[in-house]
């Protein structure tokens, strides 16, 4: 479901904020949801790639998750999970 949702948002809207706002109307997204996404994304990147590009990709994912959380939930909270991903 998450992959389908992500593909839908990126392909059809090319604006993750709008897609997440629509989802939020049906299912409120909380900080733990963004943290979990970062964990899953980081683990997937680690399985598929290594090196500087992989690390930059994971950093970018954290930045996107932080920004989406900020805009949707209107508060400042660290996205960094307990893991080092």
C-alpha positions as MATLAB code, in Angstrom:
seq = 'XXXXXXXXXXXXXXXXXXXXXXXXXXXXXXXXXXXXXXXXXXXXXXXXXXXXXXXXXXXXXXXXXXXXXXXXXXXXXXXXXXXXX';
ca = [
       0.000    0.000    0.000;
       2.754    2.461    0.893;
       4.544    1.854   -2.412;
       1.326    2.318   -4.370;
       0.561    5.491   -2.440;
       4.054    6.873   -3.003;
       3.997    6.060   -6.714;
       0.545    7.599   -7.079;
       1.628   10.789   -5.357;
       4.845   11.208   -7.257;
       3.510   10.230  -10.669;
       0.150   11.952  -10.704;
       0.636   14.975   -8.522;
       4.398   15.425   -8.385;
       3.717   17.159   -5.079;
       4.050   14.944   -2.006;
       2.554   17.598    0.294;
      -0.785   17.641   -1.531;
      -0.961   13.865   -1.552;
      -0.141   13.634    2.159;
      -2.693   16.333    2.992;
      -5.358   14.316    1.168;
      -4.320   11.198    3.055;
      -4.343   13.142    6.345;
      -8.017   14.006    5.770;
      -8.812   10.271    5.893;
      -6.104    9.070    8.255;
      -4.215   11.541   10.461;
      -0.484   11.131    9.972;
       1.528   11.315   13.157;
       5.223   11.681   13.822;
       5.580    7.936   14.335;
       4.276    7.327   10.800;
       6.968    9.544    9.308;
       9.636    7.945   11.499;
       8.542    4.494   10.390;
       8.639    5.546    6.745;
      12.198    6.811    7.206;
      13.183    3.490    8.796;
      11.635    1.429    5.980;
      13.061    3.683    3.294;
      16.520    3.602    4.852;
      16.476   -0.186    5.153;
      15.423   -0.491    1.521;
      18.205    1.827    0.368;
      20.713   -0.164    2.432;
      19.604   -3.387    0.723;
      19.917   -1.897   -2.741;
      22.918    0.416   -2.560;
      25.907    1.618   -0.566;
      28.168    4.607   -0.522;
      27.740    8.330   -0.697;
      24.732    8.279   -3.020;
      22.870    5.899   -0.705;
      23.662    8.036    2.335;
      22.574   11.197    0.534;
      19.352    9.499   -0.531;
      18.571    8.536    3.074;
      19.378   12.053    4.272;
      17.067   13.522    1.630;
      14.294   11.145    2.750;
      14.677   12.374    6.339;
      14.480   15.971    5.156;
      11.325   15.265    3.139;
       9.709   13.441    6.065;
      10.601   16.291    8.421;
       9.163   18.872    6.050;
       5.944   16.930    5.484;
       5.491   16.382    9.212;
       6.084   20.077    9.876;
       3.576   21.191    7.287;
       0.912   18.640    8.079;
       1.135   18.679   11.856;
       2.264   22.313   12.212;
       4.883   21.697   14.872;
       8.572   21.111   15.111;
       9.634   17.606   16.027;
      12.734   15.609   15.151;
      12.155   12.887   12.577;
      15.364   11.012   13.384;
      14.450    7.575   14.538;
      16.241    5.637   17.223;
      18.273    3.917   14.530;
      21.120    5.508   12.621;
      19.400    5.177    9.198;
];
